[in-house]
Every structure is written in structure tokens, then in C-alpha cells.
Amino acid sequence: MNSDYIPRLRSELLRAGATEQARWRPARTARVLRPLAAAAAVVLVAVAVVLAVPDRFGEETAVERPTGTVELSYRVEPAAAQQAAQVMRERLSAAGIRGAGVSVSSGGLTISAPAGASEDVSALTKRGRLAIYDWERSVLGTRGVPAPADTSVTGGPDAGGRAAAISEAEAEARASGRPGGQVVHARSGTPEGWFALGGDPALTNADIARAESGTEVNTQDPIVALTLTARGQTLFAALTRELAHRGNETATEGVSPVDALQHFAIVLDGRIVSVPFIDFRQAPDGIDGAEAMQISGDLTPETARRMAALLNAGPLPADLVPETAGG
């Protein structure tokens, strides 16, 4: 291994979240994936993965009680109510919201919490479905099938951005005839647009063993650290190895190294939040998924804490639909 491998890997390995079409430039919020227990030790991989959980996901009305508590009510499918209540209890606990409670009724769920925690509660009612896709093999073209070599479909260096985004109606048409087809919002920071994805994701919530919020040792920036399960580690290593090998093969066919880079897409609740690439020149066999990973970027301590709680407790079994709380 060359002596400059680690610095180069840190700056070049992965790109995500670029808001302009670019041929080769680092993401503005690039961060490092490193072992949790040895953040200052050898850096194994570098990544620019920016996930953001909006502060609010509904317009429900919080009613403050004389005792200093609020109640937020949500409609949910009756068959999913008990499981949804348990997930919400775990999320509230993981987020450190003391004195919160969840009750189930025939109409849905009622969440009671200290008055100052209403924004936290609202944020934690997001469905929380995380999926990681092989981007080039999943994004669908005009015929409703993947077109890995067509940059007008994949976006090329602007993968997941506005360059190849289409209208919602067109995305729905492409997804409708494909097994596992779904419509997803284009990457954050771009004008509104959509993509159609088909097939199964490479990893999901089930492959996350633990999510914890904290701060990056050197910069003190808020982070969310993810530890993958044994299965998740194997799947992530296999995914990134496939991307690295495919990128190398594409480059040997006369395509420039930058254009040959292959990507994976991180999708949270139907929105593309990051599309990092694997640089086959720096990681010819992909990335080892055995180490804990740090997700950093446009996070605050509050959003990092909420994100960790959201992912740590797993997804809700059904959508929670906000409604006005009773008096």
C-alpha cells in the first residue's frame, strides 16, 4: 500500500450529495467512516454520506395540558397499532424523552410527552424505512428496465441529482411495471424531481445492529454511528465489491475513470439522501463492512439524536397519520 493511500482514500473514495453537475470534485460535507473505538487511529474508508431527517413530518396539532404535557394523536391501521406503539415507545426512550407514553385506542395512537418535546415526538413518527440500492442496476430507464450505461438515466457523476431526474408521473409509469418498483425523490439540494427504482435493496433496516448519535472526535461535528449486523457486513462488502469490479470493467472499455465510477443509493422514506461512489482505483475490492460507520453532514445534535432513535428502533409497520388532538 502506498504511503499516501489513506489521505487519498479519505478525500477521493466516495462522493455524495453534490448539488451541481460535476465531473470530479469532493462533496462539501465529506466525512470519514472510521471505527468508533479508534476514531483517531487508522482510517479504513472515507465517505460523504449525508442523511437528514426533517424536524417535522406532519401538521398535527399539539394540545398542552395543565400539567405541562402535550398529547399528539395519530390514525394507524388497527392491525398494526400494537406494534407501532411498541416501536414508538422504543424511539421515545432511545431519544431520551422522559415521561412520554403511548396508548392504543380503536382510533389509533395517542402519544403524551412533556410540552417541550412535541417537535421530537413529531419527528420520530416518520416511517423510518432505510434502504441501500445498487444505483446503476436499480434506477429504471424509459422502457421500465435498468440502463446502467445510459447516463441520461443514471445521471453519471450526478447520480441521483437533477441531471437525470424526471417528473413524478413519468417515474410512476416506469415503476408500475417493474417488480419492487417505487418512486423516490431526487437527492436533497436539487430542484424537485423523481426517479423510478426497481428490484430489492441490497440492505435495509434489518441489517443495522445499532445506531448511536455522538460527535466526531476531531471536528466535534454531530454524527450518527451505524454498526451493521453480521449479515449486513457481508451484504455491504458484497455490494461495494460488485461496484468496484464493475467500475474497473467499465473503465477498461474505454470509458474515463470518472465516468466509470459506480454508485450505491441510500434511500430514507422514499427520498434519496445520498449516492456515494466507489473508487475502484482506491478500493479495488470494495469496502469491509465490519467497522462502525459515521454518518455526518448537515446534522445538528437534535437531528442526529432523532435519526439514531429512528433507525435504532426500526421502521414503523404502517404510516402514522396525524390528526388534531382532543381537548
N, C-alpha and C positions, 0 to 999 in steps of 0.2 A: 504494500500500500504506500503510495507517495506521501511525503510529509505534509503536503498541502491538501490532502484528501478531505480531512474533516472541515477546514474552513470553506473549501469549495462546496462540499456537500451541504453545509449549513445554508449557503446562500443560493444554491442552484437546484437542489433536488426537487422541490415541489413548488408549484405556484397555485394560488387560489385567490379568488375574489377580485381580480383586476377589473376595474370599471371602464377601461377603454380597450379597444382593439390594440394588441401589441404583438410584436414579433418576438421580443425577448427582453423582459425586464422583470425584476423581483416584485412581488406583491408588496404594497405599502405596509401591511401589517404582518410581515413574515415572522414566524416564531419557531421555536425549536421543540421537537419531540425528544424528550430525554427521560432517563429513569427517575422516578420520583425520589428514591432514596439517595440518589447520587447526582443531583442536578448540576453540580459543578464538575462532575467527572467527565469521562469520555462521552461526547455526543455521538449517538448512534445514527440518527436520521434527522433531517430538517424538513419542516413542512410549514406551509402557510394555510392553516385551516381556520376559518373564521365562521363560527356558528353564533347566531344571535337569536335569542328568544324574546319576542316582543313583550313589553311590560303588561299589555292588556290584550285579551283575546275575545272580549265580548263587551256589550254595553249594559250589563246588568246593573241594577240599582242596589246599592248597599244601604241598609237601614240601620242606623245607630241606635242601640238600646240604651236605656238609662244607666245600665251597669257598665257602659264603656265597651260593649261588644257590638259587632255587626253580624247580620245574617244574610247570606247570599244563597239564592235558590236556583236550582238547575233542573231542567227536564232531562230524563235519560230513559232509554229503553228499559222496561221493567225487568226483563231477564238479565240485564247487565248491571242493575242497580247495586246489588250487594258487592260485586267485585269492584265496581267503580268506587264505591265508598271506601273499600279497603285500600285501593291504590291511592286515593286522596288522603287517607289517614297517614300512609307511609310518606307521601310527598310533604305533607304539612310538618311531620316530625323531622324529616330529613332537612327541611328548610329552616328548622329551628323556630317554628311558630308555636309558642307555648299557649296553652289554654284554648286551643282550637278543637272543634268537634265536628263530626259528620253524622247526620242522621238520615235514615232512609224512610220515605213515605210512598204512598201509592202514586204520587205525582212526580217523584224524583228524589233529589238530594237537597238537603239544606246544610250549609256549612256555616258554623258560627266561629268567630275569631275575634281577637282584640281589634278595636276600631282602627288602630294604626296599621293593621296587617291586610287591609282589604285589597291593596294592589298586589301583594304577594299571592293571596288566595286566587285572585282573578288570573294571574299569570300561570299559576300551577294547574289550572283547569284545561290547559292545552292538551290535545290528544296525546302528543308525545311520541309519535311514531318516527323512528330513525331508520334510515336505510342507506346502504352504500352500494353503488352500482358501478359496473364496468361501463364507463360512459360511451365509448365508441361502439360497443357491442349492444347497447341498450337504447340509445336515442333513435327514434324512428324517422325515416325519410318519407318522401311523397307517396310511395306505394305501401306505406304501413309496415315496412321492414327496415332493419338497421342498414345503414350505409357507411361503414367505418371509414372508408377512404374519401368520402364526399365532405369536404369542409363546409359546404353550404348547408349541410345537415348537422354536422358535429360542432362547427364553429372553429375548428382548428385550434390555434393558440388562444382564441377567445372562447374556449369551450364553456358552454352553459351561459354565455353572455348574450348581448343583444344582437350580435352579428348574424346569428343563425336562428334567433327566436322567431316564432310565428304567432299568429292570432290564436286566441283560445278556441275558436270554432274549428280551425284547421287542426289544432292539436287534438281536440276531441275526436275529430274524424279519423285521424291517424291511429289513435289509441283504441278506438272502438272495435277494430277487427283483429287485435293482437292479444294473445293470452297474457294476462297480467298487465295489460295496457293501462296507463294512467297519465293524467295531465299534471304537469308540475310547472310552477312559476319559474321564470328565469332567475339567474343569480341576483342576489341583492346588489344594489348600487347601479343597476341598469334600468332603462325605461321598461315599463311593463311589457312582458312578453311571456310566451309559454313554449314548452317542449312536450313531446309525447315520448314516454318510455315504455318499453315492453319487456316481458320476462321477469324473472325473480331477481331480487337484490342479492349481492354477494354476502352481505352481513346485515343484521338487523339488531334491534334492542336485545334480543335473546343472546347476542354474542358479547354484550357488555357485562362484565363481572362487577364493576364498581365505578362510580363517578363521584369525584370529590372536588369541591372548589378550594382555591388557595391563591397564592401569589407566586410569580416567577422569581427565583432566587436573585438573579442579577438585576432585573428591571423593576421588580415589585409590581408588575402588571397583574391584574386578575387573570386567573386561568381556571379551566376545568380539566382535571386529570382523569383519563379513562384507562381502566385496566380491562383487557379483553379476557374472556374465558379461554380455556384450552382450545375449544372448538373455534372460537373467534380468532385466536392467534394463528391457527392453521389456515383458516379461510383467508385472513388478511395477507398472510405470507404468499398464499397461492395466487390471490388476486394481483398483488403487486409484481410477483414474478411473471405472471402472464403479460402484464402491461409492459414490463421491461423487455421481455423477449420479443413481443410484437413490435415495440418501438424499434428495436435493433433490426428486425427483419424488414420493417418498412424503410428504414434508412438505407439498407443495402440495395433497395430497389430504385435508388436514385433520388429519393426524397431528402430534403435537407434535414439535419438533426433536429432543428427546432420544430419543423412541421411534422416530424415523425413521432414526437412525444405523444404518449398515450395517457389518458386521464381516468380517474375514478371520481364519481359524483356523490357528495353527501347531501342527502335529502331529509329535511325535517318537516313533517306535516305538510307534504306537498309543495315545499319550496326548496329550490336548490340553494344551498347556503355556501357551498364550496366545491370547486372542481380542481383539485390538485393534480399535477402531472408527476409521472415517474421518469426521471432522467436515467435512461439505460446506460449512459456513459459513466455515471457515478454509482449506480446501483444495478449492475447487470443482471442480478438475480432477485431483484425486488427488495423488500424490507421485512425484517424479522418483526413479527407482531408480539413478541414475548414481553417487551418492556412497556411500562405505563406510558401513556402519551398525554401531552399537554395541549389542550385546545385554547388558543389565545387569539386576541384581536380586539374588536370593538366591544369589550366587556367592561362592566363595572362590577364592584364587589356584589351588588344586589343581583344583577343578571347572571353572574357566574354562580351564585348560590342557588338561584332559581333553576338554572339549567341543570346543575348537578342533581338537585332534588327531582327534577322532571325525569331525567334519564336513569337515576338510581332506582326509582320505584317502578320503572317500566311503564308501558303505554296504557292508557285507559281502554277498556273493552268496547266503549261506544262514546260518541260525542256527548259532551255536556252542553245543553242549550240554555243560556242564561235567561232568566225571567225576573221580573220585578219582585223583590222580597216583600213579604206581607208585613203588616204593622204589628 
